[in-house]
Amino acid sequence: MKFGAILQACRERAGLSQEEIAEKLHRSRSCISKLENDRKTLDVPTLIQWAEATQAKEVVVAFLYGMDGISMIQNVMSLLGG
């Protein structure tokens, strides 16, 4: 599953820039960009850290229960008011 758009939506909902989340996750901004553009594979520890940093644990739960990516993005964006 492609997670880039979901990661980006969670980060934006949390009001974090790529630089800010990179700092929280001890990653480079380039790494964050690659994850958000699906050019780098997302591993479980990073997914969990991302969920904690963006307060989006429901996204991890939705993924583990098999919710599709489009539904997750729609849910995250509805919380943004978009």
C-alpha positions as CSV (number, residue, x, y, z in Angstrom):
1,M,0.0,0.0,0.0
2,K,1.2,3.5,-0.8
3,F,1.3,5.5,2.4
4,G,2.8,8.8,1.3
5,A,-0.3,10.9,0.9
6,I,-1.6,9.5,4.2
7,L,1.6,10.4,6.0
8,Q,1.5,13.9,4.5
9,A,-2.1,14.4,5.5
10,C,-1.4,13.4,9.1
11,R,1.6,15.6,9.2
12,E,-0.3,18.6,7.9
13,R,-3.2,17.9,10.2
14,A,-0.7,18.1,13.1
15,G,0.5,21.4,11.8
16,L,4.1,20.1,11.3
17,S,6.5,20.9,8.5
18,Q,8.7,18.2,6.9
19,E,11.6,19.7,8.9
20,E,9.7,19.5,12.2
21,I,8.6,15.9,11.8
22,A,12.1,15.0,10.6
23,E,13.5,16.4,13.8
24,K,10.9,14.5,15.9
25,L,11.6,11.2,14.1
26,H,15.4,11.7,14.0
27,R,15.3,11.5,10.3
28,S,16.4,13.9,7.5
29,R,13.9,16.1,5.7
30,S,14.9,14.3,2.6
31,C,13.9,11.0,4.2
32,I,10.5,12.5,5.1
33,S,10.0,13.8,1.5
34,K,10.9,10.3,0.1
35,L,8.3,8.7,2.5
36,E,5.6,11.2,1.6
37,N,6.3,10.7,-2.1
38,D,6.4,6.8,-1.9
39,R,10.0,6.7,-2.9
40,K,11.1,5.1,0.3
41,T,9.4,2.1,2.0
42,L,7.7,2.8,5.3
43,D,8.7,0.5,8.1
44,V,6.5,-0.3,11.1
45,P,8.7,1.5,13.7
46,T,8.6,4.7,11.6
47,L,4.9,4.4,11.1
48,I,4.4,4.1,14.9
49,Q,6.7,7.1,15.5
50,W,4.9,9.1,12.9
51,A,1.5,8.3,14.4
52,E,2.7,9.3,17.8
53,A,4.3,12.5,16.5
54,T,1.2,13.6,14.6
55,Q,-1.3,12.2,17.2
56,A,-2.8,10.0,14.4
57,K,-2.8,6.6,16.1
58,E,-6.2,6.0,14.5
59,V,-4.4,5.8,11.1
60,V,-2.3,2.9,12.3
61,V,-5.3,1.1,13.7
62,A,-7.2,1.7,10.4
63,F,-4.3,0.4,8.4
64,L,-4.0,-2.7,10.6
65,Y,-7.7,-3.4,10.2
66,G,-7.5,-3.1,6.5
67,M,-9.1,0.3,5.7
68,D,-8.1,1.5,2.3
69,G,-5.9,4.5,1.8
70,I,-8.5,6.7,0.2
71,S,-10.9,6.2,3.1
72,M,-8.0,7.1,5.5
73,I,-7.2,10.3,3.6
74,Q,-10.8,11.3,3.5
75,N,-11.1,10.8,7.2
76,V,-7.9,12.7,8.0
77,M,-8.9,15.6,5.6
78,S,-12.4,15.8,7.1
79,L,-10.7,16.4,10.5
80,L,-8.9,19.3,8.8
81,G,-12.1,20.8,7.6
82,G,-11.2,20.2,3.9
